[in-house]
Amino acid sequence: MEKKVVEVVAEGEEGIIPLGIMNIEQAMTLPSHVDLKISHPEDEPGGTERFMDPEEFRITHAYSLSTEV
């Protein structure tokens, strides 16, 4: 089964700064105290404007990871 990937970005004075691509499991471990945003996993990484902070991402995706086969 192919792992879904997301884009991780920071927001700067000049807009969104791409930091990298990682799988969902890696994104779940990002700290909440750092000002990062994670792309919505249903969108194409690098091609979306839908982002959420790490805490929101964990809450939204914890259940879906626990039910994967």
mmCIF file of the N, C-alpha and C atoms, coordinates in Angstrom:
data_MODEL
# 
_entry.id   MODEL 
# 
loop_
_atom_site.group_PDB 
_atom_site.id 
_atom_site.type_symbol 
_atom_site.label_atom_id 
_atom_site.label_alt_id 
_atom_site.label_comp_id 
_atom_site.label_asym_id 
_atom_site.label_entity_id 
_atom_site.label_seq_id 
_atom_site.pdbx_PDB_ins_code 
_atom_site.Cartn_x 
_atom_site.Cartn_y 
_atom_site.Cartn_z 
_atom_site.occupancy 
_atom_site.B_iso_or_equiv 
_atom_site.pdbx_formal_charge 
_atom_site.auth_seq_id 
_atom_site.auth_comp_id 
_atom_site.auth_asym_id 
_atom_site.auth_atom_id 
_atom_site.pdbx_PDB_model_num 
ATOM 1   N N  . MET A 1 1  ? 0.841  -1.190 0.000  1.00 0.00 ? 1  MET A N  1 
ATOM 2   C CA . MET A 1 1  ? 0.000  0.000  0.000  1.00 0.00 ? 1  MET A CA 1 
ATOM 3   C C  . MET A 1 1  ? 0.884  1.251  0.000  1.00 0.00 ? 1  MET A C  1 
ATOM 4   N N  . GLU A 1 2  ? 0.594  2.169  -0.885 1.00 0.00 ? 2  GLU A N  1 
ATOM 5   C CA . GLU A 1 2  ? 1.367  3.389  -0.992 1.00 0.00 ? 2  GLU A CA 1 
ATOM 6   C C  . GLU A 1 2  ? 1.007  4.351  0.130  1.00 0.00 ? 2  GLU A C  1 
ATOM 7   N N  . LYS A 1 3  ? 2.023  4.941  0.771  1.00 0.00 ? 3  LYS A N  1 
ATOM 8   C CA . LYS A 1 3  ? 1.779  5.893  1.853  1.00 0.00 ? 3  LYS A CA 1 
ATOM 9   C C  . LYS A 1 3  ? 1.450  7.251  1.270  1.00 0.00 ? 3  LYS A C  1 
ATOM 10  N N  . LYS A 1 4  ? 0.468  7.916  1.882  1.00 0.00 ? 4  LYS A N  1 
ATOM 11  C CA . LYS A 1 4  ? 0.148  9.274  1.473  1.00 0.00 ? 4  LYS A CA 1 
ATOM 12  C C  . LYS A 1 4  ? 1.220  10.210 1.997  1.00 0.00 ? 4  LYS A C  1 
ATOM 13  N N  . VAL A 1 5  ? 1.483  11.257 1.229  1.00 0.00 ? 5  VAL A N  1 
ATOM 14  C CA . VAL A 1 5  ? 2.464  12.253 1.645  1.00 0.00 ? 5  VAL A CA 1 
ATOM 15  C C  . VAL A 1 5  ? 1.799  13.621 1.726  1.00 0.00 ? 5  VAL A C  1 
ATOM 16  N N  . VAL A 1 6  ? 2.406  14.474 2.544  1.00 0.00 ? 6  VAL A N  1 
ATOM 17  C CA . VAL A 1 6  ? 1.916  15.837 2.742  1.00 0.00 ? 6  VAL A CA 1 
ATOM 18  C C  . VAL A 1 6  ? 3.095  16.796 2.618  1.00 0.00 ? 6  VAL A C  1 
ATOM 19  N N  . GLU A 1 7  ? 2.777  18.055 2.404  1.00 0.00 ? 7  GLU A N  1 
ATOM 20  C CA . GLU A 1 7  ? 3.803  19.090 2.346  1.00 0.00 ? 7  GLU A CA 1 
ATOM 21  C C  . GLU A 1 7  ? 3.809  19.833 3.676  1.00 0.00 ? 7  GLU A C  1 
ATOM 22  N N  . VAL A 1 8  ? 4.996  20.146 4.172  1.00 0.00 ? 8  VAL A N  1 
ATOM 23  C CA . VAL A 1 8  ? 5.135  20.931 5.389  1.00 0.00 ? 8  VAL A CA 1 
ATOM 24  C C  . VAL A 1 8  ? 5.688  22.296 4.986  1.00 0.00 ? 8  VAL A C  1 
ATOM 25  N N  . VAL A 1 9  ? 5.047  23.350 5.497  1.00 0.00 ? 9  VAL A N  1 
ATOM 26  C CA . VAL A 1 9  ? 5.438  24.715 5.147  1.00 0.00 ? 9  VAL A CA 1 
ATOM 27  C C  . VAL A 1 9  ? 5.506  25.576 6.402  1.00 0.00 ? 9  VAL A C  1 
ATOM 28  N N  . ALA A 1 10 ? 6.175  26.703 6.260  1.00 0.00 ? 10 ALA A N  1 
ATOM 29  C CA . ALA A 1 10 ? 6.167  27.757 7.271  1.00 0.00 ? 10 ALA A CA 1 
ATOM 30  C C  . ALA A 1 10 ? 5.591  28.993 6.600  1.00 0.00 ? 10 ALA A C  1 
ATOM 31  N N  . GLU A 1 11 ? 4.970  29.832 7.391  1.00 0.00 ? 11 GLU A N  1 
ATOM 32  C CA . GLU A 1 11 ? 4.438  31.083 6.845  1.00 0.00 ? 11 GLU A CA 1 
ATOM 33  C C  . GLU A 1 11 ? 5.374  32.222 7.224  1.00 0.00 ? 11 GLU A C  1 
ATOM 34  N N  . GLY A 1 12 ? 5.894  32.896 6.211  1.00 0.00 ? 12 GLY A N  1 
ATOM 35  C CA . GLY A 1 12 ? 6.804  34.010 6.433  1.00 0.00 ? 12 GLY A CA 1 
ATOM 36  C C  . GLY A 1 12 ? 6.183  35.314 5.969  1.00 0.00 ? 12 GLY A C  1 
ATOM 37  N N  . GLU A 1 13 ? 6.933  36.360 6.082  1.00 0.00 ? 13 GLU A N  1 
ATOM 38  C CA . GLU A 1 13 ? 6.463  37.685 5.668  1.00 0.00 ? 13 GLU A CA 1 
ATOM 39  C C  . GLU A 1 13 ? 6.109  37.718 4.185  1.00 0.00 ? 13 GLU A C  1 
ATOM 40  N N  . GLU A 1 14 ? 6.768  36.893 3.412  1.00 0.00 ? 14 GLU A N  1 
ATOM 41  C CA . GLU A 1 14 ? 6.559  36.900 1.968  1.00 0.00 ? 14 GLU A CA 1 
ATOM 42  C C  . GLU A 1 14 ? 5.661  35.755 1.508  1.00 0.00 ? 14 GLU A C  1 
ATOM 43  N N  . GLY A 1 15 ? 4.961  35.125 2.447  1.00 0.00 ? 15 GLY A N  1 
ATOM 44  C CA . GLY A 1 15 ? 4.043  34.061 2.094  1.00 0.00 ? 15 GLY A CA 1 
ATOM 45  C C  . GLY A 1 15 ? 4.498  32.709 2.594  1.00 0.00 ? 15 GLY A C  1 
ATOM 46  N N  . ILE A 1 16 ? 4.035  31.667 1.921  1.00 0.00 ? 16 ILE A N  1 
ATOM 47  C CA . ILE A 1 16 ? 4.320  30.301 2.326  1.00 0.00 ? 16 ILE A CA 1 
ATOM 48  C C  . ILE A 1 16 ? 5.719  29.890 1.872  1.00 0.00 ? 16 ILE A C  1 
ATOM 49  N N  . ILE A 1 17 ? 6.475  29.294 2.797  1.00 0.00 ? 17 ILE A N  1 
ATOM 50  C CA . ILE A 1 17 ? 7.825  28.818 2.508  1.00 0.00 ? 17 ILE A CA 1 
ATOM 51  C C  . ILE A 1 17 ? 7.811  27.294 2.589  1.00 0.00 ? 17 ILE A C  1 
ATOM 52  N N  . PRO A 1 18 ? 7.965  26.592 1.465  1.00 0.00 ? 18 PRO A N  1 
ATOM 53  C CA . PRO A 1 18 ? 7.973  25.126 1.488  1.00 0.00 ? 18 PRO A CA 1 
ATOM 54  C C  . PRO A 1 18 ? 9.198  24.602 2.241  1.00 0.00 ? 18 PRO A C  1 
ATOM 55  N N  . LEU A 1 19 ? 8.973  23.638 3.124  1.00 0.00 ? 19 LEU A N  1 
ATOM 56  C CA . LEU A 1 19 ? 10.070 23.048 3.893  1.00 0.00 ? 19 LEU A CA 1 
ATOM 57  C C  . LEU A 1 19 ? 10.358 21.612 3.479  1.00 0.00 ? 19 LEU A C  1 
ATOM 58  N N  . GLY A 1 20 ? 9.320  20.883 3.038  1.00 0.00 ? 20 GLY A N  1 
ATOM 59  C CA . GLY A 1 20 ? 9.576  19.511 2.633  1.00 0.00 ? 20 GLY A CA 1 
ATOM 60  C C  . GLY A 1 20 ? 8.316  18.685 2.513  1.00 0.00 ? 20 GLY A C  1 
ATOM 61  N N  . ILE A 1 21 ? 8.513  17.462 2.058  1.00 0.00 ? 21 ILE A N  1 
ATOM 62  C CA . ILE A 1 21 ? 7.446  16.483 1.884  1.00 0.00 ? 21 ILE A CA 1 
ATOM 63  C C  . ILE A 1 21 ? 7.723  15.345 2.860  1.00 0.00 ? 21 ILE A C  1 
ATOM 64  N N  . MET A 1 22 ? 6.692  14.849 3.525  1.00 0.00 ? 22 MET A N  1 
ATOM 65  C CA . MET A 1 22 ? 6.847  13.702 4.423  1.00 0.00 ? 22 MET A CA 1 
ATOM 66  C C  . MET A 1 22 ? 5.583  12.873 4.416  1.00 0.00 ? 22 MET A C  1 
ATOM 67  N N  . ASN A 1 23 ? 5.689  11.648 4.913  1.00 0.00 ? 23 ASN A N  1 
ATOM 68  C CA . ASN A 1 23 ? 4.488  10.828 4.980  1.00 0.00 ? 23 ASN A CA 1 
ATOM 69  C C  . ASN A 1 23 ? 3.655  11.232 6.202  1.00 0.00 ? 23 ASN A C  1 
ATOM 70  N N  . ILE A 1 24 ? 2.439  10.725 6.262  1.00 0.00 ? 24 ILE A N  1 
ATOM 71  C CA . ILE A 1 24 ? 1.511  11.134 7.321  1.00 0.00 ? 24 ILE A CA 1 
ATOM 72  C C  . ILE A 1 24 ? 2.042  10.763 8.692  1.00 0.00 ? 24 ILE A C  1 
ATOM 73  N N  . GLU A 1 25 ? 2.649  9.589  8.824  1.00 0.00 ? 25 GLU A N  1 
ATOM 74  C CA . GLU A 1 25 ? 3.178  9.177  10.124 1.00 0.00 ? 25 GLU A CA 1 
ATOM 75  C C  . GLU A 1 25 ? 4.243  10.149 10.611 1.00 0.00 ? 25 GLU A C  1 
ATOM 76  N N  . GLN A 1 26 ? 5.100  10.611 9.733  1.00 0.00 ? 26 GLN A N  1 
ATOM 77  C CA . GLN A 1 26 ? 6.124  11.589 10.110 1.00 0.00 ? 26 GLN A CA 1 
ATOM 78  C C  . GLN A 1 26 ? 5.485  12.918 10.495 1.00 0.00 ? 26 GLN A C  1 
ATOM 79  N N  . ALA A 1 27 ? 4.491  13.348 9.731  1.00 0.00 ? 27 ALA A N  1 
ATOM 80  C CA . ALA A 1 27 ? 3.816  14.614 10.018 1.00 0.00 ? 27 ALA A CA 1 
ATOM 81  C C  . ALA A 1 27 ? 3.120  14.590 11.374 1.00 0.00 ? 27 ALA A C  1 
ATOM 82  N N  . MET A 1 28 ? 2.656  13.421 11.782 1.00 0.00 ? 28 MET A N  1 
ATOM 83  C CA . MET A 1 28 ? 1.978  13.296 13.074 1.00 0.00 ? 28 MET A CA 1 
ATOM 84  C C  . MET A 1 28 ? 2.926  13.586 14.235 1.00 0.00 ? 28 MET A C  1 
ATOM 85  N N  . THR A 1 29 ? 4.226  13.488 14.020 1.00 0.00 ? 29 THR A N  1 
ATOM 86  C CA . THR A 1 29 ? 5.189  13.696 15.104 1.00 0.00 ? 29 THR A CA 1 
ATOM 87  C C  . THR A 1 29 ? 5.724  15.121 15.180 1.00 0.00 ? 29 THR A C  1 
ATOM 88  N N  . LEU A 1 30 ? 5.290  15.991 14.275 1.00 0.00 ? 30 LEU A N  1 
ATOM 89  C CA . LEU A 1 30 ? 5.777  17.376 14.313 1.00 0.00 ? 30 LEU A CA 1 
ATOM 90  C C  . LEU A 1 30 ? 5.298  18.072 15.585 1.00 0.00 ? 30 LEU A C  1 
ATOM 91  N N  . PRO A 1 31 ? 6.145  18.877 16.201 1.00 0.00 ? 31 PRO A N  1 
ATOM 92  C CA . PRO A 1 31 ? 5.750  19.553 17.434 1.00 0.00 ? 31 PRO A CA 1 
ATOM 93  C C  . PRO A 1 31 ? 4.719  20.651 17.180 1.00 0.00 ? 31 PRO A C  1 
ATOM 94  N N  . SER A 1 32 ? 3.842  20.838 18.150 1.00 0.00 ? 32 SER A N  1 
ATOM 95  C CA . SER A 1 32 ? 2.807  21.868 18.029 1.00 0.00 ? 32 SER A CA 1 
ATOM 96  C C  . SER A 1 32 ? 3.339  23.269 18.318 1.00 0.00 ? 32 SER A C  1 
ATOM 97  N N  . HIS A 1 33 ? 4.429  23.354 19.075 1.00 0.00 ? 33 HIS A N  1 
ATOM 98  C CA . HIS A 1 33 ? 4.936  24.675 19.477 1.00 0.00 ? 33 HIS A CA 1 
ATOM 99  C C  . HIS A 1 33 ? 5.720  25.390 18.368 1.00 0.00 ? 33 HIS A C  1 
ATOM 100 N N  . VAL A 1 34 ? 5.961  24.709 17.261 1.00 0.00 ? 34 VAL A N  1 
ATOM 101 C CA . VAL A 1 34 ? 6.641  25.330 16.124 1.00 0.00 ? 34 VAL A CA 1 
ATOM 102 C C  . VAL A 1 34 ? 5.574  25.761 15.125 1.00 0.00 ? 34 VAL A C  1 
ATOM 103 N N  . ASP A 1 35 ? 5.733  26.947 14.571 1.00 0.00 ? 35 ASP A N  1 
ATOM 104 C CA . ASP A 1 35 ? 4.713  27.500 13.673 1.00 0.00 ? 35 ASP A CA 1 
ATOM 105 C C  . ASP A 1 35 ? 4.842  26.906 12.263 1.00 0.00 ? 35 ASP A C  1 
ATOM 106 N N  . LEU A 1 36 ? 4.345  25.665 12.120 1.00 0.00 ? 36 LEU A N  1 
ATOM 107 C CA . LEU A 1 36 ? 4.359  24.978 10.835 1.00 0.00 ? 36 LEU A CA 1 
ATOM 108 C C  . LEU A 1 36 ? 2.931  24.709 10.396 1.00 0.00 ? 36 LEU A C  1 
ATOM 109 N N  . LYS A 1 37 ? 2.763  24.472 9.122  1.00 0.00 ? 37 LYS A N  1 
ATOM 110 C CA . LYS A 1 37 ? 1.480  24.079 8.562  1.00 0.00 ? 37 LYS A CA 1 
ATOM 111 C C  . LYS A 1 37 ? 1.701  22.820 7.728  1.00 0.00 ? 37 LYS A C  1 
ATOM 112 N N  . ILE A 1 38 ? 0.681  21.956 7.710  1.00 0.00 ? 38 ILE A N  1 
ATOM 113 C CA . ILE A 1 38 ? 0.737  20.698 6.976  1.00 0.00 ? 38 ILE A CA 1 
ATOM 114 C C  . ILE A 1 38 ? -0.383 20.693 5.951  1.00 0.00 ? 38 ILE A C  1 
ATOM 115 N N  . SER A 1 39 ? -0.062 20.317 4.718  1.00 0.00 ? 39 SER A N  1 
ATOM 116 C CA . SER A 1 39 ? -1.088 20.304 3.673  1.00 0.00 ? 39 SER A CA 1 
ATOM 117 C C  . SER A 1 39 ? -2.123 19.217 3.960  1.00 0.00 ? 39 SER A C  1 
ATOM 118 N N  . HIS A 1 40 ? -3.316 19.430 3.452  1.00 0.00 ? 40 HIS A N  1 
ATOM 119 C CA . HIS A 1 40 ? -4.378 18.444 3.610  1.00 0.00 ? 40 HIS A CA 1 
ATOM 120 C C  . HIS A 1 40 ? -3.995 17.212 2.808  1.00 0.00 ? 40 HIS A C  1 
ATOM 121 N N  . PRO A 1 41 ? -4.037 16.012 3.418  1.00 0.00 ? 41 PRO A N  1 
ATOM 122 C CA . PRO A 1 41 ? -3.563 14.815 2.716  1.00 0.00 ? 41 PRO A CA 1 
ATOM 123 C C  . PRO A 1 41 ? -4.412 14.380 1.525  1.00 0.00 ? 41 PRO A C  1 
ATOM 124 N N  . GLU A 1 42 ? -5.591 14.921 1.375  1.00 0.00 ? 42 GLU A N  1 
ATOM 125 C CA . GLU A 1 42 ? -6.406 14.592 0.209  1.00 0.00 ? 42 GLU A CA 1 
ATOM 126 C C  . GLU A 1 42 ? -6.029 15.435 -1.005 1.00 0.00 ? 42 GLU A C  1 
ATOM 127 N N  . ASP A 1 43 ? -5.199 16.448 -0.795 1.00 0.00 ? 43 ASP A N  1 
ATOM 128 C CA . ASP A 1 43 ? -4.754 17.324 -1.880 1.00 0.00 ? 43 ASP A CA 1 
ATOM 129 C C  . ASP A 1 43 ? -3.347 16.938 -2.313 1.00 0.00 ? 43 ASP A C  1 
ATOM 130 N N  . GLU A 1 44 ? -2.957 17.406 -3.475 1.00 0.00 ? 44 GLU A N  1 
ATOM 131 C CA . GLU A 1 44 ? -1.628 17.146 -4.006 1.00 0.00 ? 44 GLU A CA 1 
ATOM 132 C C  . GLU A 1 44 ? -0.593 17.987 -3.246 1.00 0.00 ? 44 GLU A C  1 
ATOM 133 N N  . PRO A 1 45 ? 0.437  17.354 -2.633 1.00 0.00 ? 45 PRO A N  1 
ATOM 134 C CA . PRO A 1 45 ? 1.478  18.126 -1.959 1.00 0.00 ? 45 PRO A CA 1 
ATOM 135 C C  . PRO A 1 45 ? 2.139  19.096 -2.933 1.00 0.00 ? 45 PRO A C  1 
ATOM 136 N N  . GLY A 1 46 ? 2.300  20.326 -2.512 1.00 0.00 ? 46 GLY A N  1 
ATOM 137 C CA . GLY A 1 46 ? 2.900  21.337 -3.367 1.00 0.00 ? 46 GLY A CA 1 
ATOM 138 C C  . GLY A 1 46 ? 1.912  21.991 -4.309 1.00 0.00 ? 46 GLY A C  1 
ATOM 139 N N  . GLY A 1 47 ? 0.666  21.537 -4.298 1.00 0.00 ? 47 GLY A N  1 
ATOM 140 C CA . GLY A 1 47 ? -0.326 22.088 -5.211 1.00 0.00 ? 47 GLY A CA 1 
ATOM 141 C C  . GLY A 1 47 ? -1.632 22.436 -4.526 1.00 0.00 ? 47 GLY A C  1 
ATOM 142 N N  . THR A 1 48 ? -1.567 22.727 -3.240 1.00 0.00 ? 48 THR A N  1 
ATOM 143 C CA . THR A 1 48 ? -2.785 23.041 -2.501 1.00 0.00 ? 48 THR A CA 1 
ATOM 144 C C  . THR A 1 48 ? -2.596 24.293 -1.660 1.00 0.00 ? 48 THR A C  1 
ATOM 145 N N  . GLU A 1 49 ? -3.698 24.864 -1.287 1.00 0.00 ? 49 GLU A N  1 
ATOM 146 C CA . GLU A 1 49 ? -3.668 25.994 -0.370 1.00 0.00 ? 49 GLU A CA 1 
ATOM 147 C C  . GLU A 1 49 ? -4.395 25.645 0.926  1.00 0.00 ? 49 GLU A C  1 
ATOM 148 N N  . ARG A 1 50 ? -4.760 24.366 1.080  1.00 0.00 ? 50 ARG A N  1 
ATOM 149 C CA . ARG A 1 50 ? -5.419 23.911 2.312  1.00 0.00 ? 50 ARG A CA 1 
ATOM 150 C C  . ARG A 1 50 ? -4.358 23.366 3.261  1.00 0.00 ? 50 ARG A C  1 
ATOM 151 N N  . PHE A 1 51 ? -4.164 24.056 4.378  1.00 0.00 ? 51 PHE A N  1 
ATOM 152 C CA . PHE A 1 51 ? -3.169 23.676 5.366  1.00 0.00 ? 51 PHE A CA 1 
ATOM 153 C C  . PHE A 1 51 ? -3.800 23.664 6.752  1.00 0.00 ? 51 PHE A C  1 
ATOM 154 N N  . MET A 1 52 ? -3.196 22.901 7.659  1.00 0.00 ? 52 MET A N  1 
ATOM 155 C CA . MET A 1 52 ? -3.627 22.884 9.049  1.00 0.00 ? 52 MET A CA 1 
ATOM 156 C C  . MET A 1 52 ? -2.393 22.830 9.942  1.00 0.00 ? 52 MET A C  1 
ATOM 157 N N  . ASP A 1 53 ? -2.561 23.263 11.197 1.00 0.00 ? 53 ASP A N  1 
ATOM 158 C CA . ASP A 1 53 ? -1.428 23.210 12.117 1.00 0.00 ? 53 ASP A CA 1 
ATOM 159 C C  . ASP A 1 53 ? -1.239 21.771 12.601 1.00 0.00 ? 53 ASP A C  1 
ATOM 160 N N  . PRO A 1 54 ? -0.066 21.449 13.181 1.00 0.00 ? 54 PRO A N  1 
ATOM 161 C CA . PRO A 1 54 ? 0.214  20.062 13.569 1.00 0.00 ? 54 PRO A CA 1 
ATOM 162 C C  . PRO A 1 54 ? -0.816 19.472 14.544 1.00 0.00 ? 54 PRO A C  1 
ATOM 163 N N  . GLU A 1 55 ? -1.306 20.228 15.493 1.00 0.00 ? 55 GLU A N  1 
ATOM 164 C CA . GLU A 1 55 ? -2.278 19.698 16.448 1.00 0.00 ? 55 GLU A CA 1 
ATOM 165 C C  . GLU A 1 55 ? -3.585 19.335 15.758 1.00 0.00 ? 55 GLU A C  1 
ATOM 166 N N  . GLU A 1 56 ? -4.075 20.223 14.903 1.00 0.00 ? 56 GLU A N  1 
ATOM 167 C CA . GLU A 1 56 ? -5.296 19.949 14.138 1.00 0.00 ? 56 GLU A CA 1 
ATOM 168 C C  . GLU A 1 56 ? -5.101 18.723 13.241 1.00 0.00 ? 56 GLU A C  1 
ATOM 169 N N  . PHE A 1 57 ? -3.927 18.620 12.643 1.00 0.00 ? 57 PHE A N  1 
ATOM 170 C CA . PHE A 1 57 ? -3.613 17.484 11.778 1.00 0.00 ? 57 PHE A CA 1 
ATOM 171 C C  . PHE A 1 57 ? -3.676 16.175 12.565 1.00 0.00 ? 57 PHE A C  1 
ATOM 172 N N  . ARG A 1 58 ? -3.069 16.161 13.765 1.00 0.00 ? 58 ARG A N  1 
ATOM 173 C CA . ARG A 1 58 ? -3.085 14.944 14.592 1.00 0.00 ? 58 ARG A CA 1 
ATOM 174 C C  . ARG A 1 58 ? -4.496 14.550 14.980 1.00 0.00 ? 58 ARG A C  1 
ATOM 175 N N  . ILE A 1 59 ? -5.287 15.516 15.402 1.00 0.00 ? 59 ILE A N  1 
ATOM 176 C CA . ILE A 1 59 ? -6.666 15.233 15.808 1.00 0.00 ? 59 ILE A CA 1 
ATOM 177 C C  . ILE A 1 59 ? -7.458 14.687 14.625 1.00 0.00 ? 59 ILE A C  1 
ATOM 178 N N  . THR A 1 60 ? -7.301 15.291 13.470 1.00 0.00 ? 60 THR A N  1 
ATOM 179 C CA . THR A 1 60 ? -8.049 14.905 12.279 1.00 0.00 ? 60 THR A CA 1 
ATOM 180 C C  . THR A 1 60 ? -7.640 13.536 11.748 1.00 0.00 ? 60 THR A C  1 
ATOM 181 N N  . HIS A 1 61 ? -6.366 13.172 11.867 1.00 0.00 ? 61 HIS A N  1 
ATOM 182 C CA . HIS A 1 61 ? -5.875 11.966 11.205 1.00 0.00 ? 61 HIS A CA 1 
ATOM 183 C C  . HIS A 1 61 ? -5.519 10.818 12.135 1.00 0.00 ? 61 HIS A C  1 
ATOM 184 N N  . ALA A 1 62 ? -5.609 10.990 13.428 1.00 0.00 ? 62 ALA A N  1 
ATOM 185 C CA . ALA A 1 62 ? -5.281 9.900  14.353 1.00 0.00 ? 62 ALA A CA 1 
ATOM 186 C C  . ALA A 1 62 ? -6.200 8.697  14.139 1.00 0.00 ? 62 ALA A C  1 
ATOM 187 N N  . TYR A 1 63 ? -7.482 8.938  13.980 1.00 0.00 ? 63 TYR A N  1 
ATOM 188 C CA . TYR A 1 63 ? -8.420 7.834  13.795 1.00 0.00 ? 63 TYR A CA 1 
ATOM 189 C C  . TYR A 1 63 ? -8.171 7.122  12.473 1.00 0.00 ? 63 TYR A C  1 
ATOM 190 N N  . SER A 1 64 ? -7.946 7.850  11.412 1.00 0.00 ? 64 SER A N  1 
ATOM 191 C CA . SER A 1 64 ? -7.759 7.207  10.101 1.00 0.00 ? 64 SER A CA 1 
ATOM 192 C C  . SER A 1 64 ? -6.509 6.330  10.099 1.00 0.00 ? 64 SER A C  1 
ATOM 193 N N  . LEU A 1 65 ? -5.455 6.712  10.813 1.00 0.00 ? 65 LEU A N  1 
ATOM 194 C CA . LEU A 1 65 ? -4.262 5.870  10.880 1.00 0.00 ? 65 LEU A CA 1 
ATOM 195 C C  . LEU A 1 65 ? -4.512 4.603  11.684 1.00 0.00 ? 65 LEU A C  1 
ATOM 196 N N  . SER A 1 66 ? -5.323 4.710  12.723 1.00 0.00 ? 66 SER A N  1 
ATOM 197 C CA . SER A 1 66 ? -5.573 3.538  13.567 1.00 0.00 ? 66 SER A CA 1 
ATOM 198 C C  . SER A 1 66 ? -6.479 2.516  12.883 1.00 0.00 ? 66 SER A C  1 
ATOM 199 N N  . THR A 1 67 ? -7.197 2.902  11.828 1.00 0.00 ? 67 THR A N  1 
ATOM 200 C CA . THR A 1 67 ? -8.091 1.982  11.152 1.00 0.00 ? 67 THR A CA 1 
ATOM 201 C C  . THR A 1 67 ? -7.549 1.456  9.834  1.00 0.00 ? 67 THR A C  1 
ATOM 202 N N  . GLU A 1 68 ? -6.333 1.867  9.434  1.00 0.00 ? 68 GLU A N  1 
ATOM 203 C CA . GLU A 1 68 ? -5.746 1.379  8.189  1.00 0.00 ? 68 GLU A CA 1 
ATOM 204 C C  . GLU A 1 68 ? -5.391 -0.091 8.332  1.00 0.00 ? 68 GLU A C  1 
ATOM 205 N N  . VAL A 1 69 ? -5.563 -0.824 7.250  1.00 0.00 ? 69 VAL A N  1 
ATOM 206 C CA . VAL A 1 69 ? -5.248 -2.260 7.260  1.00 0.00 ? 69 VAL A CA 1 
ATOM 207 C C  . VAL A 1 69 ? -3.965 -2.492 6.510  1.00 0.00 ? 69 VAL A C  1 
# 
